[in-house]
Amino acid sequence: MKKLLPYFIGAAVLVLLVLIIVQSKRNTHIFDDHITFDKRDKIPYGTYIAYHNLSHLFPGASIIVNDKQPGFWNSFTSDSEGQAMIIVSPWFRADEFEMKKLINFVKNGNTVFVSAAILSYDVQNILKCDAPDAYLLSDNLVFNNNSDSFSVSLLNPPFSPNQEYGCPGIRFESYFSKFDTGITTVFGNGASKLPNFIQLRAGKGAIYFHLTPLSFTNYFLLYRENIGYYDKTLSVIPKQTRRLIWDQYFLHKKNYNLNGDRSGRSNSMISILMKNASFRAALWVLIVLILLYVLQEMRRKQRLIPEIIKPANDSLDFVKTVGRLYHEKGDNLNLSRKMSAYFLEHVRNKYKLSTNKLDEEFILLLQKKTDYKESEIRGIISFIKKMDEVPDISDEELADFHRRLEEFYKVL
């Protein structure tokens, strides 16, 4: 088994590499429907075109990228005017603090343009509007919506002519079901002919909310004449704007998903590879083979632990042997003294009692510690004292003394 296992592992690695190569070649011809809204991505649902086309719409403006929270900007200041911030994201999860900072930015003569299908409660509360969440959304932006197309349109006025722009593919949008008509101007509608694009004035500037962010993705803008929708929509930003800020803070801001878990976008290499079914299967095969190898090695090298035999009580055997020798000689008195000495040593070692005085106090202490019959203890002590007063011990007395000691050792 040990000799063959390296070949098994090598074969598994080879199969893994072949599957990855085959799968990667197969994927080159598959439509990449991963939705990122990232300005670096040239895939269908990236925003590479929307970002890089800003320099054509606003040739006199500088373009910077921001990833800082409102109120903590370091590449520009909110006090200057003539600036515009563009936010394209599936969600706009601004809290009350962030909204107040954005509104102050607008009041100083600047523009904020937000295109997102999901608005936070704080945003809707401050704007006095209602916008239902678009659709259920997971970390990988997979929508449970089977629609294969969507469309948007701009109203006349202020846009002319009133034209509808459409695109096949995923439909991910929301609409304003309620808003304050006193401070809100409707600029466009979504696929359901409900308002999806509004303007709100604040101080010397304006803030725009657009609820169909997919209309800023590469796929939509390259479809037929849809680039015209992009040009007209962003024409609400003043031409004299000197600085454009492409915001990525809200795109990458961590959000609570529908399960209540805090999550963000994961772009680690391992997470990307694990999305490949062939890679996952080959990885599991490799893990199983490694586990089999480890278990086999453990089984081969494992040694039986020898049983440790409890040490025998040789002292008691020694006393019995000596006792037999004295008994054979008929020296009962010496044998009794040896048995007595062993008994007293046993009491000293086990019960920590002094045996210098075998008096009433000693008997009571020994009975208390051993919980043995007091009468039996008295009999043993009495016999020990008797040995100093008699010249010899009879066989019957020796046998009785031996019995008493054996019973004491057995019970205790």
Secondary structure, 3 states (H helix, E strand, C coil): CCCCHHHHHHHHHHHHHHHHHHHHHHHCCCCCCCCCCCCCCCCCCCCHHHHHCHHHHCCCCEEEEECCCCCCCCCCCCCCCCEEEEEECCEECCCHHHHHHHHHHHHCCCEEEEECCEECHHHHHHHCCECCCCCCCCCCCCCCCCCCEEEEEECCCCCCCCCEEEEECCCCCCCCCECCCCCEEEEEECCCCCEEEEEEEECCEEEEEECCHHHHCHHHHHCCCCHHHHHHHHHHCCCCCCEEEEECHHHHCCEECCCCCEECCCCCHHHHHHCCHHHHHHHHHHHHHHHHHHHHHHHHHCCCCCCCCCCCCHHHHHHHHHHHHHHHHCCHHHHHHHHHHHHHHHHHHHHCCCCCCCCHHHHHHHHHHHCCCHHHHHHHHHHHHHCCCCCCCCHHHHHHHHHHHHHHHHHC
